[in-house]
Amino acid sequence: MSAKNRFQVFMNSVAAVLALATVALGELYLYTGIGVWLTVTISCGTACYHFSMRLLVGYLVPPVKGKAKWFRPKKWEAPLYRFCG
């Protein structure tokens, strides 16, 4: 398995574990009513959201090549960077 595939598996696993932890900790909070479990649930849910959205965007948006028109230097950029630098 290549390093890229291992990283993808790792990222998917982290998102899945965070999702399960969010549900489990939410149930624990509902069962016990202890406020610290709500805090931990919200933290896991927030992390799960960020991991999941990053993965979703990575799947939906095709990779952008470095030579795409958007990334080519414009004529006005070099003088601007010299002025700022």
C-alpha positions in Angstrom: 0.0 0.0 0.0 1.4 3.4 -1.0 1.9 6.2 1.5 -0.9 8.2 -0.2 -3.4 5.3 0.3 -2.3 4.8 3.9 -2.9 8.5 4.6 -6.4 8.3 3.0 -7.2 5.3 5.1 -5.9 7.1 8.2 -8.0 10.2 7.5 -11.1 8.2 6.8 -10.6 6.2 10.0 -10.1 9.3 12.1 -13.3 10.8 10.7 -15.2 7.6 11.4 -13.8 7.3 14.9 -14.7 10.9 15.7 -18.3 10.3 14.4 -18.7 7.3 16.5 -17.2 9.1 19.5 -19.6 12.0 19.0 -22.6 9.7 19.0 -21.4 7.6 22.0 -20.4 10.6 24.1 -23.7 12.3 23.3 -25.6 9.3 24.5 -23.4 9.2 27.6 -24.3 12.9 28.3 -28.0 12.2 27.8 -27.7 9.2 30.2 -25.7 10.9 33.0 -26.5 14.6 32.5 -22.9 15.5 33.5 -21.8 18.7 31.7 -18.3 17.6 30.9 -19.6 14.9 28.5 -21.5 17.6 26.6 -18.2 19.6 26.2 -16.3 16.5 25.0 -19.2 15.6 22.7 -19.2 19.1 21.1 -15.4 18.9 20.7 -15.5 15.5 19.0 -18.4 16.7 16.8 -16.5 19.8 15.7 -13.4 17.8 14.9 -15.5 15.2 13.0 -17.1 18.0 11.0 -13.8 19.5 10.0 -12.3 16.1 9.0 -15.4 15.1 7.2 -15.7 18.4 5.2 -12.1 18.3 4.3 -12.5 14.7 3.0 -15.8 15.6 1.2 -14.3 18.6 -0.6 -11.2 16.5 -1.6 -13.5 13.9 -3.2 -15.8 16.4 -5.0 -13.3 19.0 -6.2 -10.8 17.7 -8.8 -7.1 18.4 -8.1 -5.8 21.6 -9.6 -2.6 21.4 -11.6 0.1 23.9 -11.0 0.1 25.0 -14.6 -3.6 26.0 -14.6 -4.3 29.5 -15.9 -5.4 30.6 -12.4 -1.9 29.9 -11.0 0.2 31.4 -13.7 2.0 34.6 -12.7 0.4 37.8 -14.1 2.4 40.6 -15.6 1.6 43.0 -12.8 2.6 40.6 -10.0 6.4 40.8 -10.2 6.6 44.7 -9.9 4.1 44.5 -7.0 6.1 41.9 -5.2 9.3 43.9 -5.7 7.6 47.0 -4.4 6.3 45.2 -1.3 9.4 43.2 -0.6 
